[in-house]
Amino acid sequence: MILLQDIPQYYAYCFAGKDLCPKAATCLRAIAAQTLAESEEEGKNILYCINPVYVQRLSPADSCRYYRNNKPVRYAKGMTQLFEDLPLKQSRVVRLRVMQCFSCESYFYQSRKGERLITPDEQEAIRRVFRASGVTSEPKFDGFQYSLAWEG
C-alpha cells in the first residue's frame, strides 16, 4: 500500500485509469493518482501528470514510456568494503572506473556511504567494471533493501 507521503514531490501522476490503460493496476503513476484521489488529507494543489490523451493514443502493441512497475526492486545500500579485497594498485583503477558508473561524483560518495541507494543498473555497471578489470569476485555491497523504483 502506497501512502501519499511516499510519493516523490515532483512525481508525474497518471489519471488515465483502467479504462484507457491495461497496465494501470500495476503502474506506480496510476496508483499514485488513485492514492491522491482517494486521500482525505490535504493533497497537492499543483501536479505533474501524464496527458491522458497520450495514453489514449497508444495502440495495444505500443508500451507507455512512462510506465513504472509497482514491484519492489532490490537496491544495494553502501559500498564501504567494495575495494577492500583488491590489491592497492588495482583498486585505484577500479575505483576510478566505478565512479564513472554514477552520473556524478557526489552520487558515488553518497552511494558509498549508504546515503543514496544503488540502483540495479548501477550495480550491474559496477559488476561489469569488476569483470573488465579482471576481478573474479562479486562486488561487496554493505547491504540490500527492496524499494519501489519511482524513476527508472
NUVEX-756418 format. One record per residue (C-alpha): residue number from 1; residue in one letter; x, y, z. Coordinates in nm, 2 decimals. Layout:
<sites>
<resi = NUM resn = a px = X py = Y pz = Z>
...
</sites>
This chain:
<sites>
<resi = 1 resn = m px = 0.00 py = 0.00 pz = 0.00>
<resi = 2 resn = i px = 0.14 py = 0.34 pz = -0.10>
<resi = 3 resn = l px = 0.08 py = 0.64 pz = 0.12>
<resi = 4 resn = l px = 0.06 py = 0.99 pz = 0.00>
<resi = 5 resn = q px = 0.38 py = 1.09 pz = 0.17>
<resi = 6 resn = d px = 0.57 py = 0.81 pz = 0.00>
<resi = 7 resn = i px = 0.51 py = 0.97 pz = -0.34>
<resi = 8 resn = p px = 0.81 py = 1.19 pz = -0.45>
<resi = 9 resn = q px = 0.73 py = 1.56 pz = -0.46>
<resi = 10 resn = y px = 0.75 py = 1.62 pz = -0.83>
<resi = 11 resn = y px = 0.63 py = 1.28 pz = -0.94>
<resi = 12 resn = a px = 0.42 py = 1.26 pz = -1.26>
<resi = 13 resn = y px = 0.08 py = 1.11 pz = -1.19>
<resi = 14 resn = c px = -0.13 py = 0.93 pz = -1.45>
<resi = 15 resn = f px = -0.51 py = 0.98 pz = -1.43>
<resi = 16 resn = a px = -0.58 py = 0.77 pz = -1.75>
<resi = 17 resn = g px = -0.72 py = 0.49 pz = -1.53>
<resi = 18 resn = k px = -0.81 py = 0.13 pz = -1.61>
<resi = 19 resn = d px = -1.04 py = 0.23 pz = -1.89>
<resi = 20 resn = l px = -0.76 py = 0.37 pz = -2.10>
<resi = 21 resn = c px = -0.46 py = 0.18 pz = -1.97>
<resi = 22 resn = p px = -0.44 py = -0.20 pz = -1.94>
<resi = 23 resn = k px = -0.14 py = -0.17 pz = -1.70>
<resi = 24 resn = a px = -0.30 py = 0.09 pz = -1.46>
<resi = 25 resn = a px = -0.33 py = -0.17 pz = -1.19>
<resi = 26 resn = t px = 0.05 py = -0.22 pz = -1.17>
<resi = 27 resn = c px = 0.17 py = 0.13 pz = -1.27>
<resi = 28 resn = l px = 0.31 py = 0.34 pz = -0.99>
<resi = 29 resn = r px = 0.20 py = 0.66 pz = -1.17>
<resi = 30 resn = a px = -0.17 py = 0.54 pz = -1.19>
<resi = 31 resn = i px = -0.15 py = 0.40 pz = -0.83>
<resi = 32 resn = a px = -0.02 py = 0.74 pz = -0.71>
<resi = 33 resn = a px = -0.30 py = 0.92 pz = -0.89>
<resi = 34 resn = q px = -0.56 py = 0.68 pz = -0.73>
<resi = 35 resn = t px = -0.40 py = 0.73 pz = -0.39>
<resi = 36 resn = l px = -0.42 py = 1.10 pz = -0.43>
<resi = 37 resn = a px = -0.78 py = 1.09 pz = -0.54>
<resi = 38 resn = e px = -0.89 py = 0.86 pz = -0.25>
<resi = 39 resn = s px = -0.69 py = 1.05 pz = 0.01>
<resi = 40 resn = e px = -0.88 py = 1.25 pz = 0.27>
<resi = 41 resn = e px = -0.58 py = 1.46 pz = 0.37>
<resi = 42 resn = e px = -0.48 py = 1.79 pz = 0.21>
<resi = 43 resn = g px = -0.34 py = 1.69 pz = -0.12>
<resi = 44 resn = k px = -0.11 py = 1.87 pz = -0.36>
<resi = 45 resn = n px = -0.25 py = 2.17 pz = -0.53>
<resi = 46 resn = i px = -0.02 py = 2.17 pz = -0.83>
<resi = 47 resn = l px = 0.06 py = 1.83 pz = -1.00>
<resi = 48 resn = y px = 0.27 py = 1.70 pz = -1.28>
<resi = 49 resn = c px = 0.08 py = 1.44 pz = -1.48>
<resi = 50 resn = i px = 0.09 py = 1.23 pz = -1.79>
<resi = 51 resn = n px = -0.15 py = 1.36 pz = -2.06>
<resi = 52 resn = p px = -0.44 py = 1.11 pz = -2.08>
<resi = 53 resn = v px = -0.46 py = 1.18 pz = -2.45>
<resi = 54 resn = y px = -0.11 py = 1.04 pz = -2.48>
<resi = 55 resn = v px = -0.23 py = 0.71 pz = -2.32>
<resi = 56 resn = q px = -0.55 py = 0.71 pz = -2.52>
<resi = 57 resn = r px = -0.35 py = 0.73 pz = -2.85>
<resi = 58 resn = l px = -0.13 py = 0.43 pz = -2.77>
<resi = 59 resn = s px = -0.20 py = 0.13 pz = -2.97>
<resi = 60 resn = p px = -0.23 py = -0.21 pz = -2.79>
<resi = 61 resn = a px = 0.11 py = -0.30 pz = -2.93>
<resi = 62 resn = d px = 0.28 py = 0.02 pz = -2.80>
<resi = 63 resn = s px = 0.41 py = 0.04 pz = -2.45>
<resi = 64 resn = c px = 0.39 py = 0.35 pz = -2.25>
<resi = 65 resn = r px = 0.73 py = 0.51 pz = -2.19>
<resi = 66 resn = y px = 0.61 py = 0.65 pz = -1.86>
<resi = 67 resn = y px = 0.50 py = 0.31 pz = -1.71>
<resi = 68 resn = r px = 0.67 py = 0.23 pz = -1.38>
<resi = 69 resn = n px = 0.61 py = -0.11 pz = -1.23>
<resi = 70 resn = n px = 0.49 py = -0.13 pz = -0.87>
<resi = 71 resn = k px = 0.70 py = -0.44 pz = -0.79>
<resi = 72 resn = p px = 0.98 py = -0.36 pz = -0.54>
<resi = 73 resn = v px = 1.33 py = -0.36 pz = -0.67>
<resi = 74 resn = r px = 1.65 py = -0.48 pz = -0.50>
<resi = 75 resn = y px = 1.88 py = -0.18 pz = -0.43>
<resi = 76 resn = a px = 2.22 py = -0.21 pz = -0.28>
<resi = 77 resn = k px = 2.30 py = 0.02 pz = 0.02>
<resi = 78 resn = g px = 2.65 py = 0.13 pz = 0.09>
<resi = 79 resn = m px = 2.98 py = 0.01 pz = -0.06>
<resi = 80 resn = t px = 3.24 py = 0.09 pz = 0.20>
<resi = 81 resn = q px = 3.40 py = -0.26 pz = 0.16>
<resi = 82 resn = l px = 3.38 py = -0.26 pz = -0.23>
<resi = 83 resn = f px = 3.76 py = -0.23 pz = -0.29>
<resi = 84 resn = e px = 3.88 py = -0.40 pz = 0.03>
<resi = 85 resn = d px = 3.99 py = -0.73 pz = -0.13>
<resi = 86 resn = l px = 4.16 py = -0.57 pz = -0.43>
<resi = 87 resn = p px = 4.54 py = -0.51 pz = -0.45>
<resi = 88 resn = l px = 4.61 py = -0.14 pz = -0.39>
<resi = 89 resn = k px = 4.73 py = -0.08 pz = -0.75>
<resi = 90 resn = q px = 4.43 py = -0.24 pz = -0.90>
<resi = 91 resn = s px = 4.19 py = -0.08 pz = -0.65>
<resi = 92 resn = r px = 4.28 py = 0.27 pz = -0.77>
<resi = 93 resn = v px = 4.20 py = 0.19 pz = -1.13>
<resi = 94 resn = v px = 3.88 py = 0.00 pz = -1.04>
<resi = 95 resn = r px = 3.77 py = 0.28 pz = -0.81>
<resi = 96 resn = l px = 3.80 py = 0.54 pz = -1.09>
<resi = 97 resn = r px = 3.60 py = 0.32 pz = -1.33>
<resi = 98 resn = v px = 3.33 py = 0.25 pz = -1.06>
<resi = 99 resn = m px = 3.30 py = 0.63 pz = -1.01>
<resi = 100 resn = q px = 3.20 py = 0.66 pz = -1.38>
<resi = 101 resn = c px = 2.91 py = 0.42 pz = -1.32>
<resi = 102 resn = f px = 2.73 py = 0.71 pz = -1.15>
<resi = 103 resn = s px = 2.60 py = 1.02 pz = -1.32>
<resi = 104 resn = c px = 2.80 py = 1.25 pz = -1.09>
<resi = 105 resn = e px = 3.08 py = 1.22 pz = -0.84>
<resi = 106 resn = s px = 2.86 py = 1.32 pz = -0.54>
<resi = 107 resn = y px = 2.63 py = 1.02 pz = -0.62>
<resi = 108 resn = f px = 2.93 py = 0.79 pz = -0.59>
<resi = 109 resn = y px = 3.02 py = 0.92 pz = -0.25>
<resi = 110 resn = q px = 2.66 py = 0.93 pz = -0.13>
<resi = 111 resn = s px = 2.61 py = 0.57 pz = -0.25>
<resi = 112 resn = r px = 2.94 py = 0.46 pz = -0.09>
<resi = 113 resn = k px = 2.83 py = 0.59 pz = 0.25>
<resi = 114 resn = g px = 2.48 py = 0.44 pz = 0.21>
<resi = 115 resn = e px = 2.31 py = 0.78 pz = 0.20>
<resi = 116 resn = r px = 2.18 py = 0.70 pz = -0.15>
<resi = 117 resn = l px = 2.06 py = 0.36 pz = -0.28>
<resi = 118 resn = i px = 2.24 py = 0.20 pz = -0.56>
<resi = 119 resn = t px = 2.01 py = 0.11 pz = -0.85>
<resi = 120 resn = p px = 2.01 py = -0.24 pz = -1.02>
<resi = 121 resn = d px = 2.15 py = -0.07 pz = -1.33>
<resi = 122 resn = e px = 2.43 py = 0.08 pz = -1.13>
<resi = 123 resn = q px = 2.50 py = -0.25 pz = -0.96>
<resi = 124 resn = e px = 2.53 py = -0.42 pz = -1.30>
<resi = 125 resn = a px = 2.76 py = -0.14 pz = -1.43>
<resi = 126 resn = i px = 2.99 py = -0.20 pz = -1.12>
<resi = 127 resn = r px = 2.98 py = -0.57 pz = -1.19>
<resi = 128 resn = r px = 3.09 py = -0.51 pz = -1.55>
<resi = 129 resn = v px = 3.38 py = -0.29 pz = -1.43>
<resi = 130 resn = f px = 3.49 py = -0.57 pz = -1.20>
<resi = 131 resn = r px = 3.48 py = -0.82 pz = -1.48>
<resi = 132 resn = a px = 3.66 py = -0.59 pz = -1.73>
<resi = 133 resn = s px = 3.93 py = -0.53 pz = -1.47>
<resi = 134 resn = g px = 3.99 py = -0.90 pz = -1.42>
<resi = 135 resn = v px = 3.83 py = -0.92 pz = -1.07>
<resi = 136 resn = t px = 3.65 py = -1.25 pz = -1.04>
<resi = 137 resn = s px = 3.47 py = -1.19 pz = -0.71>
<resi = 138 resn = e px = 3.13 py = -1.03 pz = -0.69>
<resi = 139 resn = p px = 3.13 py = -0.66 pz = -0.57>
<resi = 140 resn = k px = 3.07 py = -0.64 pz = -0.20>
<resi = 141 resn = f px = 2.79 py = -0.41 pz = -0.11>
<resi = 142 resn = d px = 2.72 py = -0.33 pz = 0.26>
<resi = 143 resn = g px = 2.36 py = -0.44 pz = 0.24>
<resi = 144 resn = f px = 2.05 py = -0.46 pz = 0.03>
<resi = 145 resn = q px = 1.69 py = -0.34 pz = 0.06>
<resi = 146 resn = y px = 1.38 py = -0.36 pz = -0.15>
<resi = 147 resn = s px = 1.21 py = -0.04 pz = -0.25>
<resi = 148 resn = l px = 0.98 py = 0.09 pz = -0.52>
<resi = 149 resn = a px = 1.15 py = 0.22 pz = -0.83>
<resi = 150 resn = w px = 0.97 py = 0.55 pz = -0.87>
<resi = 151 resn = e px = 1.20 py = 0.66 pz = -1.15>
<resi = 152 resn = g px = 1.36 py = 0.44 pz = -1.40>
</sites>
